[in-house]
Amino acid sequence: MALRMRQSLAEFEAAFHEETTEERLRRERLRKEAAQRSRMRRAQRVEKRGNMNFTVLVAVIITTTIVVTWAMFQTLSLLMGS
């Protein structure tokens, strides 16, 4: 009976160690997956912001070109009319 109890206790300890090892590996895997998802979301935000900044820059350049051209022709019209 004592031998059987020791055997079941040893089996219980082995199962416990195996389960704790599996749980530790699972936690590590989940942590790595979460970190990878976080890096991917950050990269997507940076890319999206970069695209938006580029679009705003192009719009500002085009607007500036239009305003300067309009002002130049207005000035030229005033000078030629005088």
PDB file of N, CA, C and O in Angstrom, chain B, residues numbered from 101:
ATOM      1  N   MET B 101       0.821  -1.196   0.000  1.00  0.00           N
ATOM      2  CA  MET B 101       0.000   0.000   0.000  1.00  0.00           C
ATOM      3  C   MET B 101       0.866   1.262   0.000  1.00  0.00           C
ATOM      4  O   MET B 101       0.589   2.208  -0.737  1.00  0.00           O
ATOM      5  N   ALA B 102       1.906   1.275   0.821  1.00  0.00           N
ATOM      6  CA  ALA B 102       2.783   2.444   0.898  1.00  0.00           C
ATOM      7  C   ALA B 102       3.522   2.647  -0.419  1.00  0.00           C
ATOM      8  O   ALA B 102       3.731   3.774  -0.868  1.00  0.00           O
ATOM      9  N   LEU B 103       3.912   1.523  -1.028  1.00  0.00           N
ATOM     10  CA  LEU B 103       4.602   1.619  -2.317  1.00  0.00           C
ATOM     11  C   LEU B 103       3.666   2.203  -3.371  1.00  0.00           C
ATOM     12  O   LEU B 103       4.081   3.022  -4.192  1.00  0.00           O
ATOM     13  N   ARG B 104       2.429   1.789  -3.346  1.00  0.00           N
ATOM     14  CA  ARG B 104       1.439   2.299  -4.285  1.00  0.00           C
ATOM     15  C   ARG B 104       1.197   3.792  -4.072  1.00  0.00           C
ATOM     16  O   ARG B 104       1.051   4.545  -5.034  1.00  0.00           O
ATOM     17  N   MET B 105       1.154   4.217  -2.799  1.00  0.00           N
ATOM     18  CA  MET B 105       0.943   5.639  -2.484  1.00  0.00           C
ATOM     19  C   MET B 105       2.129   6.460  -2.956  1.00  0.00           C
ATOM     20  O   MET B 105       1.968   7.556  -3.493  1.00  0.00           O
ATOM     21  N   ARG B 106       3.333   5.912  -2.748  1.00  0.00           N
ATOM     22  CA  ARG B 106       4.529   6.633  -3.218  1.00  0.00           C
ATOM     23  C   ARG B 106       4.522   6.751  -4.740  1.00  0.00           C
ATOM     24  O   ARG B 106       4.885   7.781  -5.308  1.00  0.00           O
ATOM     25  N   GLN B 107       4.100   5.669  -5.374  1.00  0.00           N
ATOM     26  CA  GLN B 107       4.058   5.671  -6.826  1.00  0.00           C
ATOM     27  C   GLN B 107       3.045   6.700  -7.327  1.00  0.00           C
ATOM     28  O   GLN B 107       3.342   7.456  -8.251  1.00  0.00           O
ATOM     29  N   SER B 108       1.870   6.738  -6.738  1.00  0.00           N
ATOM     30  CA  SER B 108       0.866   7.704  -7.179  1.00  0.00           C
ATOM     31  C   SER B 108       1.301   9.123  -6.843  1.00  0.00           C
ATOM     32  O   SER B 108       1.015  10.057  -7.592  1.00  0.00           O
ATOM     33  N   LEU B 109       1.998   9.289  -5.710  1.00  0.00           N
ATOM     34  CA  LEU B 109       2.514  10.608  -5.351  1.00  0.00           C
ATOM     35  C   LEU B 109       3.583  11.047  -6.354  1.00  0.00           C
ATOM     36  O   LEU B 109       3.621  12.209  -6.760  1.00  0.00           O
ATOM     37  N   ALA B 110       4.436  10.125  -6.744  1.00  0.00           N
ATOM     38  CA  ALA B 110       5.470  10.437  -7.738  1.00  0.00           C
ATOM     39  C   ALA B 110       4.817  10.776  -9.077  1.00  0.00           C
ATOM     40  O   ALA B 110       5.246  11.708  -9.759  1.00  0.00           O
ATOM     41  N   GLU B 111       3.793  10.031  -9.452  1.00  0.00           N
ATOM     42  CA  GLU B 111       3.077  10.326 -10.689  1.00  0.00           C
ATOM     43  C   GLU B 111       2.408  11.690 -10.614  1.00  0.00           C
ATOM     44  O   GLU B 111       2.404  12.449 -11.583  1.00  0.00           O
ATOM     45  N   PHE B 112       1.842  11.990  -9.445  1.00  0.00           N
ATOM     46  CA  PHE B 112       1.202  13.293  -9.254  1.00  0.00           C
ATOM     47  C   PHE B 112       2.221  14.425  -9.377  1.00  0.00           C
ATOM     48  O   PHE B 112       1.955  15.444 -10.016  1.00  0.00           O
ATOM     49  N   GLU B 113       3.386  14.238  -8.760  1.00  0.00           N
ATOM     50  CA  GLU B 113       4.440  15.257  -8.840  1.00  0.00           C
ATOM     51  C   GLU B 113       4.926  15.418 -10.281  1.00  0.00           C
ATOM     52  O   GLU B 113       5.141  16.539 -10.743  1.00  0.00           O
ATOM     53  N   ALA B 114       5.097  14.319 -10.980  1.00  0.00           N
ATOM     54  CA  ALA B 114       5.549  14.382 -12.369  1.00  0.00           C
ATOM     55  C   ALA B 114       4.509  15.104 -13.229  1.00  0.00           C
ATOM     56  O   ALA B 114       4.852  15.937 -14.068  1.00  0.00           O
ATOM     57  N   ALA B 115       3.243  14.775 -13.009  1.00  0.00           N
ATOM     58  CA  ALA B 115       2.184  15.443 -13.766  1.00  0.00           C
ATOM     59  C   ALA B 115       2.134  16.928 -13.438  1.00  0.00           C
ATOM     60  O   ALA B 115       1.920  17.761 -14.319  1.00  0.00           O
ATOM     61  N   PHE B 116       2.332  17.253 -12.164  1.00  0.00           N
ATOM     62  CA  PHE B 116       2.331  18.661 -11.745  1.00  0.00           C
ATOM     63  C   PHE B 116       3.467  19.425 -12.422  1.00  0.00           C
ATOM     64  O   PHE B 116       3.260  20.521 -12.943  1.00  0.00           O
ATOM     65  N   HIS B 117       4.671  18.839 -12.413  1.00  0.00           N
ATOM     66  CA  HIS B 117       5.822  19.492 -13.051  1.00  0.00           C
ATOM     67  C   HIS B 117       5.587  19.653 -14.556  1.00  0.00           C
ATOM     68  O   HIS B 117       5.915  20.688 -15.136  1.00  0.00           O
ATOM     69  N   GLU B 118       5.024  18.630 -15.173  1.00  0.00           N
ATOM     70  CA  GLU B 118       4.745  18.693 -16.605  1.00  0.00           C
ATOM     71  C   GLU B 118       3.712  19.790 -16.903  1.00  0.00           C
ATOM     72  O   GLU B 118       3.851  20.542 -17.867  1.00  0.00           O
ATOM     73  N   GLU B 119       2.692  19.865 -16.071  1.00  0.00           N
ATOM     74  CA  GLU B 119       1.648  20.874 -16.269  1.00  0.00           C
ATOM     75  C   GLU B 119       2.191  22.288 -16.057  1.00  0.00           C
ATOM     76  O   GLU B 119       1.851  23.202 -16.808  1.00  0.00           O
ATOM     77  N   THR B 120       3.032  22.469 -15.038  1.00  0.00           N
ATOM     78  CA  THR B 120       3.597  23.804 -14.810  1.00  0.00           C
ATOM     79  C   THR B 120       4.523  24.202 -15.957  1.00  0.00           C
ATOM     80  O   THR B 120       4.562  25.367 -16.352  1.00  0.00           O
ATOM     81  N   THR B 121       5.271  23.230 -16.490  1.00  0.00           N
ATOM     82  CA  THR B 121       6.142  23.519 -17.627  1.00  0.00           C
ATOM     83  C   THR B 121       5.311  23.916 -18.846  1.00  0.00           C
ATOM     84  O   THR B 121       5.632  24.885 -19.534  1.00  0.00           O
ATOM     85  N   GLU B 122       4.245  23.165 -19.107  1.00  0.00           N
ATOM     86  CA  GLU B 122       3.371  23.492 -20.235  1.00  0.00           C
ATOM     87  C   GLU B 122       2.731  24.865 -20.053  1.00  0.00           C
ATOM     88  O   GLU B 122       2.619  25.630 -21.010  1.00  0.00           O
ATOM     89  N   GLU B 123       2.313  25.177 -18.832  1.00  0.00           N
ATOM     90  CA  GLU B 123       1.685  26.468 -18.558  1.00  0.00           C
ATOM     91  C   GLU B 123       2.687  27.614 -18.756  1.00  0.00           C
ATOM     92  O   GLU B 123       2.341  28.664 -19.297  1.00  0.00           O
ATOM     93  N   ARG B 124       3.916  27.402 -18.317  1.00  0.00           N
ATOM     94  CA  ARG B 124       4.951  28.421 -18.499  1.00  0.00           C
ATOM     95  C   ARG B 124       5.224  28.648 -19.985  1.00  0.00           C
ATOM     96  O   ARG B 124       5.352  29.789 -20.427  1.00  0.00           O
ATOM     97  N   LEU B 125       5.313  27.565 -20.753  1.00  0.00           N
ATOM     98  CA  LEU B 125       5.530  27.689 -22.199  1.00  0.00           C
ATOM     99  C   LEU B 125       4.351  28.384 -22.871  1.00  0.00           C
ATOM    100  O   LEU B 125       4.533  29.202 -23.773  1.00  0.00           O
ATOM    101  N   ARG B 126       3.141  28.053 -22.425  1.00  0.00           N
ATOM    102  CA  ARG B 126       1.942  28.685 -22.979  1.00  0.00           C
ATOM    103  C   ARG B 126       1.938  30.186 -22.699  1.00  0.00           C
ATOM    104  O   ARG B 126       1.645  30.988 -23.585  1.00  0.00           O
ATOM    105  N   ARG B 127       2.266  30.561 -21.456  1.00  0.00           N
ATOM    106  CA  ARG B 127       2.322  31.988 -21.108  1.00  0.00           C
ATOM    107  C   ARG B 127       3.362  32.718 -21.939  1.00  0.00           C
ATOM    108  O   ARG B 127       3.122  33.836 -22.394  1.00  0.00           O
ATOM    109  N   GLU B 128       4.510  32.098 -22.137  1.00  0.00           N
ATOM    110  CA  GLU B 128       5.582  32.714 -22.938  1.00  0.00           C
ATOM    111  C   GLU B 128       5.130  32.878 -24.394  1.00  0.00           C
ATOM    112  O   GLU B 128       5.376  33.913 -25.014  1.00  0.00           O
ATOM    113  N   ARG B 129       4.463  31.840 -24.936  1.00  0.00           N
ATOM    114  CA  ARG B 129       3.971  31.916 -26.307  1.00  0.00           C
ATOM    115  C   ARG B 129       2.928  33.029 -26.445  1.00  0.00           C
ATOM    116  O   ARG B 129       2.952  33.791 -27.411  1.00  0.00           O
ATOM    117  N   LEU B 130       2.025  33.116 -25.485  1.00  0.00           N
ATOM    118  CA  LEU B 130       1.004  34.167 -25.529  1.00  0.00           C
ATOM    119  C   LEU B 130       1.632  35.556 -25.432  1.00  0.00           C
ATOM    120  O   LEU B 130       1.201  36.487 -26.111  1.00  0.00           O
ATOM    121  N   ARG B 131       2.653  35.688 -24.583  1.00  0.00           N
ATOM    122  CA  ARG B 131       3.335  36.972 -24.448  1.00  0.00           C
ATOM    123  C   ARG B 131       4.008  37.369 -25.759  1.00  0.00           C
ATOM    124  O   ARG B 131       3.938  38.525 -26.174  1.00  0.00           O
ATOM    125  N   LYS B 132       4.659  36.406 -26.407  1.00  0.00           N
ATOM    126  CA  LYS B 132       5.314  36.698 -27.686  1.00  0.00           C
ATOM    127  C   LYS B 132       4.289  37.066 -28.760  1.00  0.00           C
ATOM    128  O   LYS B 132       4.514  37.984 -29.549  1.00  0.00           O
ATOM    129  N   GLU B 133       3.169  36.352 -28.788  1.00  0.00           N
ATOM    130  CA  GLU B 133       2.129  36.666 -29.770  1.00  0.00           C
ATOM    131  C   GLU B 133       1.558  38.063 -29.539  1.00  0.00           C
ATOM    132  O   GLU B 133       1.311  38.805 -30.489  1.00  0.00           O
ATOM    133  N   ALA B 134       1.349  38.415 -28.272  1.00  0.00           N
ATOM    134  CA  ALA B 134       0.824  39.752 -27.962  1.00  0.00           C
ATOM    135  C   ALA B 134       1.826  40.831 -28.370  1.00  0.00           C
ATOM    136  O   ALA B 134       1.439  41.869 -28.907  1.00  0.00           O
ATOM    137  N   ALA B 135       3.102  40.586 -28.118  1.00  0.00           N
ATOM    138  CA  ALA B 135       4.129  41.554 -28.502  1.00  0.00           C
ATOM    139  C   ALA B 135       4.184  41.706 -30.021  1.00  0.00           C
ATOM    140  O   ALA B 135       4.346  42.814 -30.533  1.00  0.00           O
ATOM    141  N   GLN B 136       4.050  40.595 -30.737  1.00  0.00           N
ATOM    142  CA  GLN B 136       4.075  40.656 -32.196  1.00  0.00           C
ATOM    143  C   GLN B 136       2.859  41.423 -32.725  1.00  0.00           C
ATOM    144  O   GLN B 136       2.991  42.234 -33.641  1.00  0.00           O
ATOM    145  N   ARG B 137       1.679  41.171 -32.155  1.00  0.00           N
ATOM    146  CA  ARG B 137       0.484  41.912 -32.573  1.00  0.00           C
ATOM    147  C   ARG B 137       0.657  43.398 -32.307  1.00  0.00           C
ATOM    148  O   ARG B 137       0.252  44.231 -33.118  1.00  0.00           O
ATOM    149  N   SER B 138       1.259  43.731 -31.173  1.00  0.00           N
ATOM    150  CA  SER B 138       1.488  45.135 -30.830  1.00  0.00           C
ATOM    151  C   SER B 138       2.428  45.793 -31.834  1.00  0.00           C
ATOM    152  O   SER B 138       2.183  46.918 -32.269  1.00  0.00           O
ATOM    153  N   ARG B 139       3.502  45.096 -32.203  1.00  0.00           N
ATOM    154  CA  ARG B 139       4.438  45.645 -33.193  1.00  0.00           C
ATOM    155  C   ARG B 139       3.754  45.843 -34.545  1.00  0.00           C
ATOM    156  O   ARG B 139       3.991  46.842 -35.223  1.00  0.00           O
ATOM    157  N   MET B 140       2.910  44.895 -34.932  1.00  0.00           N
ATOM    158  CA  MET B 140       2.214  45.012 -36.221  1.00  0.00           C
ATOM    159  C   MET B 140       1.239  46.188 -36.210  1.00  0.00           C
ATOM    160  O   MET B 140       1.144  46.928 -37.189  1.00  0.00           O
ATOM    161  N   ARG B 141       0.510  46.363 -35.095  1.00  0.00           N
ATOM    162  CA  ARG B 141      -0.425  47.492 -35.013  1.00  0.00           C
ATOM    163  C   ARG B 141       0.332  48.804 -35.068  1.00  0.00           C
ATOM    164  O   ARG B 141      -0.112  49.745 -35.725  1.00  0.00           O
ATOM    165  N   ARG B 142       1.466  48.884 -34.389  1.00  0.00           N
ATOM    166  CA  ARG B 142       2.266  50.109 -34.418  1.00  0.00           C
ATOM    167  C   ARG B 142       2.761  50.405 -35.829  1.00  0.00           C
ATOM    168  O   ARG B 142       2.708  51.549 -36.281  1.00  0.00           O
ATOM    169  N   ALA B 143       3.237  49.384 -36.519  1.00  0.00           N
ATOM    170  CA  ALA B 143       3.714  49.569 -37.896  1.00  0.00           C
ATOM    171  C   ALA B 143       2.578  50.044 -38.801  1.00  0.00           C
ATOM    172  O   ALA B 143       2.785  50.893 -39.669  1.00  0.00           O
ATOM    173  N   GLN B 144       1.382  49.499 -38.600  1.00  0.00           N
ATOM    174  CA  GLN B 144       0.241  49.935 -39.405  1.00  0.00           C
ATOM    175  C   GLN B 144      -0.119  51.382 -39.112  1.00  0.00           C
ATOM    176  O   GLN B 144      -0.442  52.141 -40.026  1.00  0.00           O
ATOM    177  N   ARG B 145      -0.066  51.775 -37.822  1.00  0.00           N
ATOM    178  CA  ARG B 145      -0.363  53.169 -37.475  1.00  0.00           C
ATOM    179  C   ARG B 145       0.657  54.109 -38.080  1.00  0.00           C
ATOM    180  O   ARG B 145       0.299  55.166 -38.599  1.00  0.00           O
ATOM    181  N   VAL B 146       1.929  53.736 -38.018  1.00  0.00           N
ATOM    182  CA  VAL B 146       2.993  54.579 -38.583  1.00  0.00           C
ATOM    183  C   VAL B 146       2.803  54.721 -40.088  1.00  0.00           C
ATOM    184  O   VAL B 146       2.940  55.817 -40.632  1.00  0.00           O
ATOM    185  N   GLU B 147       2.490  53.621 -40.761  1.00  0.00           N
ATOM    186  CA  GLU B 147       2.295  53.678 -42.211  1.00  0.00           C
ATOM    187  C   GLU B 147       1.073  54.529 -42.566  1.00  0.00           C
ATOM    188  O   GLU B 147       1.114  55.330 -43.499  1.00  0.00           O
ATOM    189  N   LYS B 148       0.000  54.347 -41.821  1.00  0.00           N
ATOM    190  CA  LYS B 148      -1.217  55.117 -42.095  1.00  0.00           C
ATOM    191  C   LYS B 148      -0.971  56.605 -41.880  1.00  0.00           C
ATOM    192  O   LYS B 148      -1.408  57.438 -42.674  1.00  0.00           O
ATOM    193  N   ARG B 149      -0.271  56.929 -40.804  1.00  0.00           N
ATOM    194  CA  ARG B 149       0.035  58.336 -40.522  1.00  0.00           C
ATOM    195  C   ARG B 149       0.960  58.916 -41.587  1.00  0.00           C
ATOM    196  O   ARG B 149       0.799  60.066 -41.995  1.00  0.00           O
ATOM    197  N   GLY B 150       1.921  58.123 -42.031  1.00  0.00           N
ATOM    198  CA  GLY B 150       2.827  58.576 -43.084  1.00  0.00           C
ATOM    199  C   GLY B 150       2.080  58.860 -44.378  1.00  0.00           C
ATOM    200  O   GLY B 150       2.351  59.852 -45.056  1.00  0.00           O
ATOM    201  N   ASN B 151       1.140  57.988 -44.716  1.00  0.00           N
ATOM    202  CA  ASN B 151       0.346  58.209 -45.937  1.00  0.00           C
ATOM    203  C   ASN B 151      -0.496  59.472 -45.800  1.00  0.00           C
ATOM    204  O   ASN B 151      -0.617  60.251 -46.746  1.00  0.00           O
ATOM    205  N   MET B 152      -1.077  59.672 -44.620  1.00  0.00           N
ATOM    206  CA  MET B 152      -1.899  60.857 -44.401  1.00  0.00           C
ATOM    207  C   MET B 152      -1.028  62.121 -44.476  1.00  0.00           C
ATOM    208  O   MET B 152      -1.431  63.110 -45.089  1.00  0.00           O
ATOM    209  N   ASN B 153       0.145  62.096 -43.865  1.00  0.00           N
ATOM    210  CA  ASN B 153       1.049  63.251 -43.917  1.00  0.00           C
ATOM    211  C   ASN B 153       1.456  63.561 -45.355  1.00  0.00           C
ATOM    212  O   ASN B 153       1.530  64.728 -45.741  1.00  0.00           O
ATOM    213  N   PHE B 154       1.719  62.532 -46.140  1.00  0.00           N
ATOM    214  CA  PHE B 154       2.100  62.731 -47.535  1.00  0.00           C
ATOM    215  C   PHE B 154       0.952  63.382 -48.310  1.00  0.00           C
ATOM    216  O   PHE B 154       1.178  64.294 -49.106  1.00  0.00           O
ATOM    217  N   THR B 155      -0.268  62.917 -48.079  1.00  0.00           N
ATOM    218  CA  THR B 155      -1.434  63.479 -48.762  1.00  0.00           C
ATOM    219  C   THR B 155      -1.615  64.949 -48.405  1.00  0.00           C
ATOM    220  O   THR B 155      -1.883  65.777 -49.276  1.00  0.00           O
ATOM    221  N   VAL B 156      -1.467  65.274 -47.118  1.00  0.00           N
ATOM    222  CA  VAL B 156      -1.595  66.671 -46.683  1.00  0.00           C
ATOM    223  C   VAL B 156      -0.493  67.519 -47.313  1.00  0.00           C
ATOM    224  O   VAL B 156      -0.755  68.640 -47.750  1.00  0.00           O
ATOM    225  N   LEU B 157       0.718  67.007 -47.365  1.00  0.00           N
ATOM    226  CA  LEU B 157       1.827  67.738 -47.970  1.00  0.00           C
ATOM    227  C   LEU B 157       1.549  68.038 -49.448  1.00  0.00           C
ATOM    228  O   LEU B 157       1.762  69.162 -49.904  1.00  0.00           O
ATOM    229  N   VAL B 158       1.080  67.051 -50.184  1.00  0.00           N
ATOM    230  CA  VAL B 158       0.774  67.254 -51.603  1.00  0.00           C
ATOM    231  C   VAL B 158      -0.326  68.300 -51.756  1.00  0.00           C
ATOM    232  O   VAL B 158      -0.241  69.167 -52.627  1.00  0.00           O
ATOM    233  N   ALA B 159      -1.371  68.224 -50.905  1.00  0.00           N
ATOM    234  CA  ALA B 159      -2.471  69.193 -50.977  1.00  0.00           C
ATOM    235  C   ALA B 159      -1.974  70.610 -50.694  1.00  0.00           C
ATOM    236  O   ALA B 159      -2.388  71.556 -51.365  1.00  0.00           O
ATOM    237  N   VAL B 160      -1.093  70.762 -49.710  1.00  0.00           N
ATOM    238  CA  VAL B 160      -0.549  72.087 -49.375  1.00  0.00           C
ATOM    239  C   VAL B 160       0.302  72.625 -50.519  1.00  0.00           C
ATOM    240  O   VAL B 160       0.219  73.809 -50.846  1.00  0.00           O
ATOM    241  N   ILE B 161       1.105  71.785 -51.122  1.00  0.00           N
ATOM    242  CA  ILE B 161       1.947  72.231 -52.245  1.00  0.00           C
ATOM    243  C   ILE B 161       1.082  72.670 -53.414  1.00  0.00           C
ATOM    244  O   ILE B 161       1.349  73.704 -54.026  1.00  0.00           O
ATOM    245  N   ILE B 162       0.056  71.904 -53.732  1.00  0.00           N
ATOM    246  CA  ILE B 162      -0.831  72.264 -54.849  1.00  0.00           C
ATOM    247  C   ILE B 162      -1.557  73.572 -54.548  1.00  0.00           C
ATOM    248  O   ILE B 162      -1.648  74.444 -55.412  1.00  0.00           O
ATOM    249  N   THR B 163      -2.075  73.715 -53.325  1.00  0.00           N
ATOM    250  CA  THR B 163      -2.765  74.947 -52.944  1.00  0.00           C
ATOM    251  C   THR B 163      -1.829  76.150 -53.019  1.00  0.00           C
ATOM    252  O   THR B 163      -2.210  77.210 -53.516  1.00  0.00           O
ATOM    253  N   THR B 164      -0.607  75.981 -52.526  1.00  0.00           N
ATOM    254  CA  THR B 164       0.370  77.067 -52.586  1.00  0.00           C
ATOM    255  C   THR B 164       0.659  77.456 -54.031  1.00  0.00           C
ATOM    256  O   THR B 164       0.743  78.641 -54.352  1.00  0.00           O
ATOM    257  N   THR B 165       0.808  76.477 -54.891  1.00  0.00           N
ATOM    258  CA  THR B 165       1.073  76.750 -56.303  1.00  0.00           C
ATOM    259  C   THR B 165      -0.070  77.541 -56.929  1.00  0.00           C
ATOM    260  O   THR B 165       0.156  78.500 -57.667  1.00  0.00           O
ATOM    261  N   ILE B 166      -1.286  77.134 -56.628  1.00  0.00           N
ATOM    262  CA  ILE B 166      -2.454  77.833 -57.186  1.00  0.00           C
ATOM    263  C   ILE B 166      -2.518  79.270 -56.687  1.00  0.00           C
ATOM    264  O   ILE B 166      -2.745  80.189 -57.473  1.00  0.00           O
ATOM    265  N   VAL B 167      -2.319  79.471 -55.382  1.00  0.00           N
ATOM    266  CA  VAL B 167      -2.401  80.829 -54.807  1.00  0.00           C
ATOM    267  C   VAL B 167      -1.299  81.717 -55.370  1.00  0.00           C
ATOM    268  O   VAL B 167      -1.553  82.869 -55.722  1.00  0.00           O
ATOM    269  N   VAL B 168      -0.088  81.199 -55.459  1.00  0.00           N
ATOM    270  CA  VAL B 168       1.030  82.004 -55.980  1.00  0.00           C
ATOM    271  C   VAL B 168       0.792  82.349 -57.443  1.00  0.00           C
ATOM    272  O   VAL B 168       1.044  83.482 -57.854  1.00  0.00           O
ATOM    273  N   THR B 169       0.314  81.398 -58.235  1.00  0.00           N
ATOM    274  CA  THR B 169       0.036  81.664 -59.648  1.00  0.00           C
ATOM    275  C   THR B 169      -1.043  82.729 -59.781  1.00  0.00           C
ATOM    276  O   THR B 169      -0.898  83.661 -60.572  1.00  0.00           O
ATOM    277  N   TRP B 170      -2.114  82.603 -59.024  1.00  0.00           N
ATOM    278  CA  TRP B 170      -3.205  83.582 -59.052  1.00  0.00           C
ATOM    279  C   TRP B 170      -2.689  84.979 -58.663  1.00  0.00           C
ATOM    280  O   TRP B 170      -2.995  85.968 -59.328  1.00  0.00           O
ATOM    281  N   ALA B 171      -1.891  85.046 -57.562  1.00  0.00           N
ATOM    282  CA  ALA B 171      -1.357  86.341 -57.109  1.00  0.00           C
ATOM    283  C   ALA B 171      -0.417  86.936 -58.169  1.00  0.00           C
ATOM    284  O   ALA B 171      -0.425  88.146 -58.396  1.00  0.00           O
ATOM    285  N   MET B 172       0.374  86.103 -58.803  1.00  0.00           N
ATOM    286  CA  MET B 172       1.295  86.589 -59.828  1.00  0.00           C
ATOM    287  C   MET B 172       0.513  87.194 -61.009  1.00  0.00           C
ATOM    288  O   MET B 172       0.858  88.273 -61.491  1.00  0.00           O
ATOM    289  N   PHE B 173      -0.519  86.512 -61.463  1.00  0.00           N
ATOM    290  CA  PHE B 173      -1.295  87.048 -62.580  1.00  0.00           C
ATOM    291  C   PHE B 173      -2.085  88.297 -62.187  1.00  0.00           C
ATOM    292  O   PHE B 173      -2.279  89.187 -63.015  1.00  0.00           O
ATOM    293  N   GLN B 174      -2.539  88.373 -60.944  1.00  0.00           N
ATOM    294  CA  GLN B 174      -3.233  89.566 -60.481  1.00  0.00           C
ATOM    295  C   GLN B 174      -2.266  90.755 -60.467  1.00  0.00           C
ATOM    296  O   GLN B 174      -2.605  91.856 -60.901  1.00  0.00           O
ATOM    297  N   THR B 175      -1.070  90.510 -59.965  1.00  0.00           N
ATOM    298  CA  THR B 175      -0.057  91.554 -59.933  1.00  0.00           C
ATOM    299  C   THR B 175       0.323  91.976 -61.352  1.00  0.00           C
ATOM    300  O   THR B 175       0.446  93.168 -61.630  1.00  0.00           O
ATOM    301  N   LEU B 176       0.506  91.033 -62.227  1.00  0.00           N
ATOM    302  CA  LEU B 176       0.846  91.300 -63.613  1.00  0.00           C
ATOM    303  C   LEU B 176      -0.284  92.080 -64.286  1.00  0.00           C
ATOM    304  O   LEU B 176      -0.026  92.992 -65.071  1.00  0.00           O
ATOM    305  N   SER B 177      -1.508  91.731 -63.988  1.00  0.00           N
ATOM    306  CA  SER B 177      -2.653  92.431 -64.559  1.00  0.00           C
ATOM    307  C   SER B 177      -2.687  93.883 -64.081  1.00  0.00           C
ATOM    308  O   SER B 177      -2.977  94.790 -64.861  1.00  0.00           O
ATOM    309  N   LEU B 178      -2.386  94.101 -62.786  1.00  0.00           N
ATOM    310  CA  LEU B 178      -2.369  95.460 -62.248  1.00  0.00           C
ATOM    311  C   LEU B 178      -1.255  96.293 -62.887  1.00  0.00           C
ATOM    312  O   LEU B 178      -1.445  97.465 -63.211  1.00  0.00           O
ATOM    313  N   LEU B 179      -0.093  95.662 -63.061  1.00  0.00           N
ATOM    314  CA  LEU B 179       1.041  96.381 -63.648  1.00  0.00           C
ATOM    315  C   LEU B 179       0.814  96.671 -65.128  1.00  0.00           C
ATOM    316  O   LEU B 179       1.187  97.745 -65.599  1.00  0.00           O
ATOM    317  N   MET B 180       0.234  95.776 -65.851  1.00  0.00           N
ATOM    318  CA  MET B 180      -0.001  95.963 -67.285  1.00  0.00           C
ATOM    319  C   MET B 180      -1.148  96.964 -67.512  1.00  0.00           C
ATOM    320  O   MET B 180      -1.157  97.682 -68.512  1.00  0.00           O
ATOM    321  N   GLY B 181      -2.108  97.007 -66.585  1.00  0.00           N
ATOM    322  CA  GLY B 181      -3.233  97.896 -66.737  1.00  0.00           C
ATOM    323  C   GLY B 181      -2.898  99.342 -66.441  1.00  0.00           C
ATOM    324  O   GLY B 181      -3.599 100.246 -66.896  1.00  0.00           O
ATOM    325  N   SER B 182      -1.852  99.571 -65.695  1.00  0.00           N
ATOM    326  CA  SER B 182      -1.521 100.947 -65.309  1.00  0.00           C
ATOM    327  C   SER B 182      -0.852 101.711 -66.372  1.00  0.00           C
ATOM    328  O   SER B 182      -0.520 102.880 -66.176  1.00  0.00           O
TER     329      SER B 182
END
